[in-house]
C-alpha cells in the first residue's frame, strides 16, 4: 500500500489526492481533464474564499468539489467565507432599504454601514490569518461553518 508523498498517510493505489492533506500523489493516474483546483495549494484555495465581494464563487466551488470532500479545514474556510458574504447581502439588500424607509429614527442609518464595514474587516482579517497558516473561528459565523462541515461529514 503506498503512502502520501507529503504527509506519509496511507493512500490507495488509484488515489490522485491524499485524504489527509490533499496533496497530489506522484504516479497517480490522470483522467486527461485538468481540474481547476489541482494546481492550487490548499492555503491559496482557502484565501480565495475570503476575497471581498467575490469570495463566494470559489467558496461554492470548494464545497462542490470532490477534491475537498474529506478536507474539513478547507471546507470550514469555504463555509465561513460564504456566510460572511451572506451577512453582507443581508445588510445591503434588506437592512439598507429598511433603514432608508424608516428615516425618522435618527441614528439608525449608520447601522447598515457598520455591519458592512465589520464584514469587510473580517474578510481582510481572515485573508491575513489564512496566509499566516492560522485557523481562526469568527464569532457566530465560525460556529455556523463548523456545524455545516459536521453535517456534511455525517
C-alpha positions in Angstrom: 0.0 0.0 0.0 1.6 3.4 -1.0 2.0 6.4 1.3 1.3 10.1 0.7 4.2 12.0 -0.8 3.6 14.9 1.6 2.3 13.7 4.9 3.0 10.0 4.9 -0.6 8.8 5.4 -1.6 5.6 3.7 -3.3 6.2 0.3 -4.9 3.9 -2.2 -3.0 2.9 -5.4 -5.5 4.8 -7.6 -5.8 7.8 -5.4 -4.9 11.1 -7.1 -5.0 13.1 -3.8 -4.3 12.3 -0.2 -7.4 12.2 2.0 -5.4 13.7 4.9 -3.6 16.6 3.4 -5.0 16.9 -0.2 -1.6 16.7 -1.9 -1.5 15.3 -5.4 0.1 11.9 -5.4 3.1 11.0 -7.7 2.3 8.4 -10.3 -1.4 8.8 -9.8 -3.5 8.1 -12.9 -4.7 11.2 -14.7 -8.1 11.5 -16.2 -7.0 13.7 -19.0 -9.0 16.7 -17.9 -7.4 19.3 -15.7 -9.2 20.2 -12.5 -9.2 24.0 -11.7 -8.2 23.2 -8.1 -5.4 20.7 -8.9 -2.5 23.2 -9.2 -3.5 25.4 -6.3 -2.0 24.9 -2.8 -4.6 24.5 0.0 -3.7 27.8 1.6 -4.4 29.6 -1.7 -7.7 27.9 -2.0 -8.7 29.0 1.5 -7.6 32.5 0.7 -9.8 32.7 -2.4 -12.8 32.1 -0.2 -12.2 35.4 1.7 -11.8 37.7 -1.3 -14.2 40.6 -0.6 -17.4 40.5 -2.7 -16.3 37.6 -5.0 -15.1 35.0 -2.5 -18.4 33.3 -2.6 -17.7 31.9 -6.1 -14.6 29.9 -5.1 -16.3 29.0 -1.8 -19.1 27.3 -3.6 -16.6 25.7 -5.9 -14.7 24.3 -2.9 -17.9 23.0 -1.3 -19.0 21.3 -4.6 -15.5 19.9 -5.5 -14.8 16.2 -5.0 -11.1 17.0 -4.1 -12.1 18.8 -0.9 -14.9 16.4 0.1 -12.8 15.0 3.0 -10.8 18.1 3.9 -12.7 19.7 6.8 -10.3 22.6 7.3 -10.7 23.9 3.8 -14.4 23.3 3.8 -14.7 25.2 7.1 -13.0 28.3 5.5 -15.2 28.0 2.4 -18.4 28.0 4.6 -17.1 30.8 6.8 -16.3 32.9 3.7 -19.7 32.1 2.3 -21.5 33.1 5.5 -19.7 36.4 5.6 -20.9 37.1 2.1 -24.5 36.3 3.2 -24.2 38.7 6.1 -23.1 41.4 3.6 -26.1 40.6 1.3 -28.5 40.9 4.2 -27.1 44.2 5.2 -27.1 45.5 1.6 -30.4 44.1 0.4 -32.5 44.2 3.5 -31.0 46.4 6.2 -30.2 49.4 3.9 -33.7 49.6 2.4 -35.4 49.1 5.8 -33.4 51.8 7.4 -34.0 54.2 4.5 -37.7 53.6 4.8 -37.6 54.4 8.5 -35.5 57.6 8.3 -37.5 59.2 11.1 -35.4 57.1 13.5 -32.3 59.2 13.6 -29.2 57.3 14.4 -30.1 54.0 12.8 -28.8 55.0 9.3 -25.2 54.1 10.3 -26.2 50.5 11.3 -26.0 49.0 7.8 -22.7 50.7 7.1 -21.3 49.4 10.4 -22.4 45.8 9.5 -20.8 46.2 6.0 -17.6 47.6 7.5 -17.4 44.8 10.0 -17.8 42.2 7.3 -15.1 43.9 5.1 -12.7 44.0 8.1 -13.5 40.3 8.8 -12.7 39.4 5.2 -9.3 41.2 5.3 -8.6 39.8 8.8 -9.3 36.2 7.6 -7.1 36.7 4.4 -4.2 37.6 6.7 -4.9 34.8 9.2 -5.1 32.1 6.4 -2.0 33.5 4.8 -0.2 33.0 8.2 -1.5 29.5 8.4 -3.6 30.2 11.4 -7.1 28.8 11.7 -9.4 31.4 13.2 -13.0 30.9 14.0 -15.0 34.1 13.8 -17.8 34.5 16.4 -21.2 33.1 15.3 -20.1 32.7 11.7 -17.4 30.2 12.7 -19.9 28.2 14.7 -22.2 28.0 11.7 -19.4 27.0 9.5 -18.3 24.2 11.9 -21.9 22.9 12.1 -22.1 22.9 8.3 -18.9 20.9 7.9 -20.1 18.5 10.6 -23.5 18.0 8.9 -21.9 17.2 5.6 -19.4 14.8 7.2 -22.1 12.6 8.7 
